[in-house]
Amino acid sequence: MVIFLLLATSCGIQNPSAKKQPVNREDIVINHEIAAVAKQKAVAVKGVEEAAAMAIGKELSLAIKVSGLDRFRLQSIREQVHDTVKELDPNNNVFVTTDKKLFVRLQQIEQQGALAQEESLQEIGSEFKEIIKDMGD
């Protein structure tokens, strides 16, 4: 019984090296122009109702809202949005999601980015990296 308790409690211990790595403020360059154009291009795709976008450095993250019968075509809509936005700058890494929770999170940091001050840039950068990570899962 004691061994079982020790094993059960040790599973909850986290590796200290697995903590989030802070993002340097110097690495955070928000590109509002590319994000705005990407949103326009995404909304122009048939089936996309709304889009949220954030561009930091060479990474562009888009969350799109699709509803109704168009939800049956999520994969093709995501691919079409990706290809359309990738044409803006082939050097950008473009990430597209239709996940509703990620849409809300991206909208929030998009609004924070519009009002960004020096001290909040690190937080925005960390959240942006976390969203991109979640898009890959």
N, C-alpha and C positions, 0 to 999 in steps of 0.2 A: 504494500500500500504506500509506503514511504517513497519507494523508487518511482511509483506511478506519479505521485505528487511532484517529485523533483523533475521528472521528465515533462510533466504538464506545465509547470511554471517556467522551465527553461525555454520552452517554445515561444513564450511571449517576450523574451529578451531580444532586443533589436541590436543589430550590428552598428556600432557608432560610426563606422566609415560609410554606412548606407544612408546617412543623413543627406538632405538636399545640399548641393554645392551652391554657395551664393554666386550670383551673377554680378560681374563687375559693371559699374555704372558706365564706364568707358565703352563697353561692348553693346550698350543699349542705345540704338539709334532708331527711333520710331519714324517710319516713312509713311506719313499720312496720305500723300498723293497716290502712291501705289495702292494703298489699302482702299482708298475711295474709288479709284478706277476699277479695281478688282471687284468691289461690291457692285458697281454698275454692270460690269460684264457678267457677273454671276446672276444678277436679277434678270438680265436679258435672256438667259437660257430658259426655254420652255419648261414650266413646272416649278420653277423657283419663285417663291413668294417674297422672301426676305433674305437678307444676307448680313452677316457680321464679319468684319475682316480686321486683321491687325498684321502689320508688317514691321518686323524688327530685324535690322541687318539684311541678310539675304534669305530670311525665312518669312513666308507669307502664309498665314493661317486663315482659312475661311470656314465659316459655319453657315449652312444654308437651311432654310425652312421650306419643306415640301409637304403638301397635304393633299387630301383627296385621293383620287385614283392615281395621281402621279407618284404616290408612295410605293406603288408596285414597280416603279422604274428607278428606284434610288441609286442602284449601282451605275446605270448608264447616265443618269443626271450628274452624279458625282464626277464621273469620268469626263463628261462634256464640260462641266465647270472647270475641272482641273486643266484640261487641254486649252480651253479658252483663256484662262488666266495665265497659264504658263507662257503663252505667246507674248505677254507684256514684257517679260524679261526671262529668257531661257535660263539665266544663271540663278534665278530664285528657286529655293526649295518650296514647293507649293503643297499645302496640306488642306484637304477638304473633308468635312464631316457633315452628316445630317443628324447627328445625335442632339437631342433637344437640350440636355443638361450642358453639353459643351457649347451649344449656341448661346445659352444664357451667360455662361462664364466668359465667353469671348466678347459678348456684348458689354459686359461689365468692365473688362479691361480695356475695351475699345473706348468707352466713356472716360475711364481713368486716364488713358493715354492722351485724350484730347485736352485734359486739364493737368497733364503731368507736370510736376515740379521735380527738381533735382532729387529730393529725398525719396520720392515715390517711384522713381525709375527702377530701382533695384527690385522692388516688390512686383512691379508690372512685368519686368523681365523674368522673374522666377515663375510667376503665374503663367506667363506665355509659354515658357519651356514645359511646364507641367501639362498644359492643355495639349501641346504638340505630342508629348509622351502619351497622353490618354487617347489621342487620335490613333496612335499606332497600335494600341491594345485591342 
